[in-house]
Amino acid sequence: MKLFNRHRKLTDNELMARVCQGSSGAFSELFDRYQQRLINYFYKMLWNDRDMAEDFTQELFTKIIRKPELFKLELNFSTWVFSIATNMCKNAYRKRAYERAYLDQLPINPTESKYIEHRLDQEIQMKELHKILDQLGEDKREIFLLRYQQELSIKEIAAIMDCTEGTVKSRLFYIRKNILELFEESLITDQQ
């Protein structure tokens, strides 16, 4: 029990240094700290698909355990792990775009068309905030979720997004403003 208590007191980077030395206890502690945060992040970024979010989280931790030496101790672990998660999402977007392009070329019969319309109707009925976040686009949604869901600092987000802290602050300001405008528009539309 003392071993686990000792791991809880270590920083993420100290834990990662121990993971590099083969410590399964340190890995377990990192997993416990980040599992739910990453599932939530992937869930929001990957079309609100819970199974996909859990699979991506598992895949990310598998990458860490297989090649812990890829982590450089001078980096911030949180920034590093969310950079990996962001890259995984971008790969998923590219794959989905490719699949959609392929499917768009296939002929659709009326039965399939109604099924697709039904699926689209279900997506439109998602919670209002999710709808608004989807309207923002990938980059804006990503910054918003990193800041407000994952509670990363402006500095960490700037490192992940490879831009300045000022750029992150500016984008967050406009994202918040945009969300408020879209929310007001949806209220007006709902009242009509």
C-alpha positions in Angstrom: 0.0 0.0 0.0 2.9 2.4 0.7 4.1 1.9 -2.8 0.8 3.1 -4.3 0.8 6.1 -1.9 4.3 7.0 -3.0 3.3 6.9 -6.6 0.3 9.2 -6.0 2.7 11.9 -4.6 4.9 11.9 -7.7 4.4 14.3 -10.6 3.4 13.1 -14.0 6.9 13.5 -15.3 8.4 11.6 -12.3 5.9 8.8 -13.0 6.8 8.7 -16.6 10.5 8.5 -15.8 9.7 5.4 -13.7 7.5 4.0 -16.5 10.6 4.2 -18.7 12.4 2.1 -16.1 9.7 -0.5 -16.2 7.5 0.5 -13.3 4.0 -0.9 -13.7 2.8 0.9 -10.6 3.9 4.2 -12.1 2.1 3.4 -15.3 -1.1 2.4 -13.4 -1.0 5.8 -11.6 -0.7 7.7 -14.9 -3.5 5.6 -16.3 -5.7 6.4 -13.3 -5.0 10.1 -13.6 -5.6 10.4 -17.3 -8.0 7.7 -18.4 -11.3 9.5 -17.8 -9.9 12.8 -19.1 -8.8 11.2 -22.3 -12.0 9.3 -22.7 -13.9 12.5 -22.3 -11.6 14.3 -24.8 -11.9 11.6 -27.4 -15.7 11.4 -26.9 -16.1 15.1 -27.7 -13.7 15.1 -30.5 -14.8 11.8 -32.2 -18.5 12.3 -32.9 -19.7 11.6 -29.3 -18.9 7.9 -29.8 -18.3 6.4 -26.4 -16.9 3.1 -27.7 -14.6 4.8 -30.0 -13.4 7.1 -27.2 -12.6 4.2 -25.0 -10.8 2.3 -27.8 -8.7 5.4 -28.6 -7.8 5.9 -24.9 -6.8 2.2 -24.7 -4.7 2.6 -27.9 -3.0 5.7 -26.6 -2.0 4.0 -23.3 -0.8 0.9 -25.3 1.5 3.2 -27.3 2.8 4.7 -24.1 3.5 1.3 -22.5 5.1 -0.1 -25.6 7.4 2.8 -26.3 7.8 4.9 -23.1 11.2 6.1 -24.4 9.4 8.4 -26.9 8.6 10.7 -23.9 11.3 13.3 -23.3 11.6 14.2 -19.6 12.0 17.9 -20.4 8.4 17.9 -21.8 5.3 18.3 -19.8 3.5 14.9 -19.7 0.0 16.4 -20.0 0.9 18.4 -23.1 2.7 15.4 -24.6 -0.2 13.0 -24.0 -2.8 15.4 -25.4 -0.6 16.1 -28.4 -0.7 12.4 -29.1 -4.5 12.4 -28.6 -4.9 15.3 -31.0 -2.9 13.6 -33.7 -5.0 10.4 -33.2 -8.1 12.5 -33.8 -6.7 14.1 -36.9 -5.9 10.7 -38.3 -9.5 9.6 -37.5 -10.8 12.7 -39.3 -8.7 11.9 -42.4 -9.9 8.3 -42.4 -13.6 9.3 -42.0 -13.2 11.9 -44.9 -11.7 9.2 -47.1 -14.6 6.8 -46.2 -17.2 9.4 -46.9 -15.6 10.3 -50.2 -15.8 6.6 -51.1 -19.4 6.2 -50.0 -20.4 9.3 -51.8 -19.4 7.6 -55.0 -21.7 4.6 -54.4 -25.3 4.7 -55.7 -27.9 4.9 -53.0 -31.3 3.2 -53.2 -34.4 4.9 -51.5 -34.3 2.6 -48.5 -30.7 3.4 -47.7 -31.5 7.1 -48.3 -34.3 7.1 -45.7 -32.0 5.3 -43.3 -29.3 7.9 -43.8 -31.9 10.7 -43.3 -33.1 9.0 -40.1 -29.5 8.9 -38.8 -29.0 12.5 -39.6 -32.2 13.4 -37.7 -30.8 11.6 -34.7 -27.6 13.5 -34.8 -29.4 16.8 -35.1 -31.3 16.1 -31.9 -28.1 15.9 -29.8 -27.7 18.2 -26.8 -27.5 21.9 -27.7 -24.0 22.4 -26.6 -22.7 19.4 -28.6 -24.5 20.8 -31.6 -22.9 24.2 -31.1 -19.4 22.7 -30.5 -19.8 20.7 -33.8 -20.6 23.9 -35.6 -17.4 25.5 -34.5 -15.1 23.3 -36.5 -12.4 20.9 -35.5 -9.7 23.4 -34.5 -12.1 25.6 -32.4 -13.7 22.6 -30.8 -10.3 21.2 -30.0 -9.1 24.3 -28.3 -12.3 24.7 -26.4 -12.3 21.1 -25.1 -8.6 21.3 -24.2 -9.2 24.4 -22.1 -12.6 23.8 -20.5 -13.0 20.0 -20.5 -9.4 19.0 -19.9 -8.6 22.1 -18.0 -5.2 22.6 -19.7 -3.3 25.8 -19.2 -3.0 28.4 -22.0 0.7 27.5 -22.2 0.0 23.7 -22.6 -2.6 24.4 -25.3 -0.2 26.6 -27.1 2.4 23.8 -27.1 -0.2 21.3 -28.4 -1.5 23.6 -31.1 2.0 24.8 -32.0 1.1 28.5 -31.7 1.7 31.4 -29.3 -0.2 31.8 -26.0 -1.6 35.1 -27.3 -3.1 33.2 -30.2 -4.7 30.7 -27.9 -6.2 33.5 -25.7 -7.5 35.3 -28.8 -9.1 32.1 -30.2 -10.7 31.3 -26.9 -12.2 34.8 -26.7 -13.8 34.4 -30.1 -14.8 30.9 -29.5 -16.7 31.9 -26.4 -18.3 34.8 -28.2 -19.3 32.5 -31.1 -20.8 29.9 -28.8 -23.0 32.6 -27.1 -24.2 33.9 -30.5 -25.0 30.4 -31.7 -26.8 29.6 -28.4 -28.9 32.8 -28.7 -29.7 32.0 -32.4 -30.9 28.5 -31.4 -33.1 29.9 -28.6 -34.7 32.3 -31.1 -35.2 29.5 -33.6 -36.8 27.2 -30.9 -39.2 29.9 -29.9 -40.5 30.4 -33.4 
